[in-house]
């Protein structure tokens, strides 16, 4: 039986990689559904040995190619870390390079509104990550506890315009929109599942 996954995604300009963090959003984005094909592999026998054929390389990973999932929240009361793991769910190899984007959404804050667009962790140099079918990468959202409690985490792969909508697994967050050195930020995509 062939399984299909349905990943809700959001078209949003605010989380497009390369956009300035904290940019205001004019209106709630429209929601579309992406159907992700099941992961498959193929083997090519030869007269003398059996080898697994290399998966075709399609270039950058789009949201339809990688399934994001919140896999852990760790840390102490001063600063916490929520990990989102990306899994290549296609039969092709693709690449992720950079930060992507994250928006936390929740009740309207009196000063900043209902959306907190996270800045990037600029002290870390991103590296390209190639994902063969079934392989994983991860992104870490570091956040400082506070009084504002998001309900949703909108996450976008690097160089993409579609965002997956995930439930926020943490507690209250300290809003630091526009701060020079905020305690809440987004790390780059890194290879493998987080330890």
Buried (B, 14 or more C-beta within 10 A) or exposed (E): EEEEEEBEBBEBEBBBBEBEBBEEBEEEBEEEEBEBBEBEEEEEEEEEEEEEEEBEEBEBBBBBBBBBEBBBBEBEEEEBBBBBBBBBBBBBBBBBBBBBBBBBBBEEBEEBBBBBBBBBBEEEEBEEBBBBBBBBBBBBBBBBBBEBEBEBBBBBBBBBBBBBBBEBBBEBBBBBBEEEEBBBBBBBBBBEBBE
